[in-house]
Every structure is written in structure tokens, then in C-alpha cells.
């Protein structure tokens, strides 16, 4: 356990806290005449969680503390946070369920493709679109949370949500294309190796005959 991994685990603990705040719509109080309602707390929690995502990656690289645990937990923590936030928005009536299904489905599909590629000794690098998608998702969720109490944010939130869906589809196609190319090359290599082995075996059989 190190600091980057601790931040990743902290991000996971932010998930139930965010869900409780959004679905119970609490707490709501005023301090020195300034309202601190649930939507403000929801945005604050989400931004703090997203901040740990940036910090753990930066610290892991700077301190050379990249570990297997961190590699495994980091994408899981990201998926849990974004999935929980979008599902909560559906329950609150702030996001259409079919859009959220596309967004979450894309994330788990890409994770599955990466796991399959890893078992083959292959790696699917993160694309620029995939990297910016997380920031776009966080911004979209923040705006939609604010729309729960401030209707002026609703149109902007909807437009951002469409951008997230479009980027999710495009990046999913990109990742699948990269995955298929790598798997196709590996399958062809196996077929060639199998053919060479078969030919060598036939040659040995012929040479062994009296």
C-alpha cells in the first residue's frame, strides 16, 4: 500500500457517499446566508473524487510507485464512480436511461476487451478521446447535478450528455478496431506457426522412414 493506491481506494469510498447525497437530496442548510444544498455537496464530492484520479496517476509516475494493485484498482474505481453518478442521475430524472446504458456499456466493453487482450499478452493503449472522455463525463455529471435545483443548467447538461454518448460510441469503435487488429495478427501468427510445425513434423516423418 502506498499513497497513490490510498487515493484510489479513497475514490472508491467516495462512491457510496455521492449516491447517498444525490438520492436522499441531503444535506441542505445555510451558512452565513449562503445556501449549501445537496447539489453543491454532490458536485464537491464528485470533484474531490475526480481529483484523486488525477493525483494518484501523477504521484505514481513521479514517485515510481506504479504497482499491480494500482493498475487493477484505478480503472475499477473510475468505472464505479462514473457508473454510480450516472445511475443516480437516472433515478433523479436528470438523464435518460438509454444514454446511461450506452455510456456504462462502453466502459465495461472496453475493460473486457483490454482484459482479453492482456491474456494474449497484448496491450490496448488509451486513446486521446478516451482520456478526455473522463473529464467530459465529470463535467457533464456536475452540470446535471446542478440542474436538479437550477433549471438553467438543464439545457447545457443535456448537450454535454449527448457529447458524452457520441464520444463513448466513437471511442468504443476505436478500441474495438485496435483490439481486432491485434488479435487478428496474433491469430495469423499462430496459424503460421502451426503450419510450420506441421510441415516440420511431416519432414521428420519422411526422413525417419527406412
C-alpha positions as CSV (number, residue, x, y, z in Angstrom):
1,X,0.0,0.0,0.0
2,X,1.3,3.4,-1.0
3,X,-0.1,7.0,-1.3
4,X,-1.3,6.6,-5.0
5,X,-3.1,3.4,-4.1
6,X,-4.6,5.0,-1.0
7,X,-6.0,7.8,-3.2
8,X,-7.5,5.2,-5.5
9,X,-9.2,3.4,-2.6
10,X,-10.4,6.8,-1.3
11,X,-12.1,7.4,-4.6
12,X,-14.0,4.1,-4.2
13,X,-15.2,5.2,-0.8
14,X,-16.5,8.5,-2.3
15,X,-18.9,6.4,-4.5
16,X,-21.5,5.4,-1.8
17,X,-21.2,8.9,-0.3
18,X,-22.1,10.5,-3.6
19,X,-25.0,8.2,-4.2
20,X,-26.5,8.8,-0.7
21,X,-26.2,12.6,-1.1
22,X,-27.8,12.6,-4.6
23,X,-30.7,10.2,-3.8
24,X,-31.6,11.5,-0.4
25,X,-31.1,15.1,-1.5
26,X,-29.5,15.9,1.8
27,X,-27.9,17.8,3.5
28,X,-29.4,21.2,3.0
29,X,-28.5,24.1,5.2
30,X,-27.5,27.8,5.1
31,X,-24.3,29.2,6.5
32,X,-23.9,33.0,6.8
33,X,-26.7,33.4,4.4
34,X,-25.1,31.2,1.8
35,X,-27.1,28.0,0.8
36,X,-25.3,24.7,0.9
37,X,-27.8,22.3,-0.6
38,X,-27.3,18.7,-1.7
39,X,-26.4,19.6,-5.3
40,X,-23.4,21.6,-4.1
41,X,-22.3,18.8,-1.9
42,X,-22.7,16.3,-4.8
43,X,-20.6,18.4,-7.1
44,X,-18.0,18.9,-4.4
45,X,-17.8,15.1,-3.7
46,X,-17.5,14.3,-7.4
47,X,-14.8,16.9,-8.0
48,X,-12.8,15.6,-5.0
49,X,-13.1,12.1,-6.3
50,X,-12.0,13.1,-9.8
51,X,-9.1,15.0,-8.2
52,X,-7.9,11.8,-6.6
53,X,-7.9,10.2,-10.1
54,X,-5.5,12.9,-11.4
55,X,-3.4,12.9,-8.2
56,X,-2.9,9.1,-7.9
57,X,-1.7,8.8,-11.5
58,X,0.7,11.8,-11.2
59,X,2.1,10.6,-7.8
60,X,2.5,7.0,-9.0
61,X,4.6,8.2,-12.0
62,X,6.6,10.8,-10.1
63,X,7.4,8.6,-7.2
64,X,7.8,5.5,-9.4
65,X,5.2,3.6,-7.3
66,X,3.2,2.0,-10.1
67,X,2.0,-1.3,-8.7
68,X,-0.1,-4.2,-9.8
69,X,-2.8,-3.3,-7.2
70,X,-2.9,0.3,-8.6
71,X,-3.1,-0.9,-12.2
72,X,-6.1,-3.1,-11.3
73,X,-7.9,-0.8,-8.9
74,X,-7.6,2.5,-10.8
75,X,-9.9,1.7,-13.8
76,X,-12.3,-0.1,-11.4
77,X,-12.6,3.0,-9.2
78,X,-13.2,5.2,-12.3
79,X,-15.9,2.9,-13.6
80,X,-17.6,2.7,-10.2
81,X,-17.6,6.5,-9.7
82,X,-18.9,7.3,-13.2
83,X,-21.5,4.5,-13.2
84,X,-22.8,5.4,-9.8
85,X,-23.1,9.0,-10.7
86,X,-25.0,8.4,-14.0
87,X,-27.3,5.8,-12.4
88,X,-28.1,8.3,-9.7
89,X,-29.0,10.9,-12.3
90,X,-31.3,8.4,-14.0
91,X,-33.1,7.8,-10.6
92,X,-33.3,11.6,-10.2
93,X,-34.9,12.0,-13.6
94,X,-32.0,14.1,-14.9
95,X,-30.6,11.7,-17.5
96,X,-32.3,9.3,-19.9
97,X,-31.7,5.6,-19.0
98,X,-30.8,4.6,-22.6
99,X,-28.0,7.2,-22.8
100,X,-26.6,6.0,-19.5
101,X,-26.7,2.4,-20.7
102,X,-24.6,3.3,-23.7
103,X,-22.1,5.2,-21.5
104,X,-21.7,2.5,-18.9
105,X,-21.8,-0.3,-21.5
106,X,-19.0,1.3,-23.4
107,X,-16.8,1.4,-20.3
108,X,-17.3,-2.2,-19.4
109,X,-16.9,-3.3,-23.0
110,X,-13.6,-1.6,-23.3
111,X,-12.5,-3.1,-20.0
112,X,-13.4,-6.5,-21.2
113,X,-11.5,-6.0,-24.5
114,X,-8.4,-5.0,-22.5
115,X,-8.7,-8.0,-20.3
116,X,-9.0,-10.3,-23.3
117,X,-6.0,-8.6,-24.9
118,X,-4.0,-8.9,-21.7
119,X,-4.5,-12.6,-21.6
120,X,-3.0,-12.8,-25.1
121,X,0.0,-10.7,-24.0
122,X,-1.3,-7.6,-25.9
123,X,-1.9,-4.1,-24.7
124,X,-4.5,-1.6,-25.9
125,X,-3.3,1.9,-25.1
126,X,-5.6,4.6,-24.0
127,X,-6.6,6.9,-26.9
128,X,-6.7,10.7,-26.6
129,X,-10.5,10.5,-27.0
130,X,-10.7,8.0,-24.2
131,X,-8.6,10.2,-21.9
132,X,-10.7,13.3,-22.5
133,X,-14.0,11.3,-22.1
134,X,-13.5,11.0,-18.3
135,X,-13.1,14.8,-17.9
136,X,-16.2,15.3,-20.2
137,X,-18.2,12.9,-18.1
138,X,-17.3,14.6,-14.8
139,X,-18.2,18.0,-16.2
140,X,-21.5,16.6,-17.5
141,X,-22.4,15.0,-14.2
142,X,-21.6,18.2,-12.3
143,X,-23.8,20.3,-14.6
144,X,-26.7,17.8,-14.4
145,X,-26.4,17.7,-10.6
146,X,-26.7,21.4,-10.5
147,X,-29.7,21.2,-12.8
148,X,-31.6,19.4,-10.0
149,X,-32.0,22.7,-8.3
150,X,-31.2,25.2,-11.0
151,X,-33.2,24.7,-14.3
152,X,-30.9,27.0,-16.2
153,X,-28.2,24.2,-16.3
154,X,-30.6,21.6,-17.8
155,X,-30.0,22.5,-21.5
156,X,-26.2,22.7,-21.1
157,X,-26.3,19.4,-19.2
158,X,-28.3,17.7,-22.0
159,X,-25.9,19.0,-24.7
160,X,-22.9,17.7,-22.7
161,X,-24.7,14.4,-22.2
162,X,-25.1,14.0,-26.0
163,X,-21.4,14.7,-26.4
164,X,-20.5,12.0,-23.9
165,X,-22.7,9.5,-25.7
166,X,-21.2,10.3,-29.1
167,X,-17.6,10.2,-27.7
168,X,-18.4,6.9,-26.0
169,X,-19.6,5.3,-29.3
170,X,-16.7,6.7,-31.3
171,X,-14.1,5.6,-28.7
172,X,-15.7,2.2,-28.4
173,X,-15.4,1.7,-32.1
174,X,-11.8,2.8,-32.0
175,X,-10.9,0.5,-29.1
176,X,-12.6,-2.5,-30.9
177,X,-10.7,-1.7,-34.1
178,X,-7.4,-1.7,-32.3
179,X,-8.3,-4.8,-30.4
180,X,-9.4,-6.7,-33.6
181,X,-6.2,-5.7,-35.5
182,X,-4.0,-7.0,-32.7
183,X,-6.0,-10.2,-32.2
184,X,-6.1,-10.8,-35.9
185,X,-2.3,-10.5,-36.1
186,X,-1.9,-12.9,-33.2
187,X,-4.3,-15.5,-34.7
188,X,-2.5,-15.4,-38.1
189,X,0.9,-15.8,-36.3
190,X,-0.5,-18.9,-34.5
191,X,-1.8,-20.3,-37.8
192,X,1.6,-19.8,-39.5
193,X,3.4,-21.3,-36.5
194,X,1.0,-24.3,-36.5
195,X,1.6,-24.8,-40.3
196,X,5.4,-24.6,-39.9
197,X,5.3,-27.2,-37.0
198,X,3.0,-29.4,-39.1
199,X,5.4,-29.2,-42.1
200,X,8.4,-29.9,-39.9
201,X,6.7,-32.9,-38.4
202,X,5.9,-34.3,-41.9
203,X,9.5,-33.7,-42.9
204,X,10.7,-35.6,-39.9
205,X,8.3,-38.5,-40.6
206,X,9.6,-38.7,-44.1
207,X,13.2,-38.7,-43.0
208,X,12.5,-41.4,-40.4
209,X,11.1,-43.8,-42.9
210,X,13.5,-46.6,-44.0
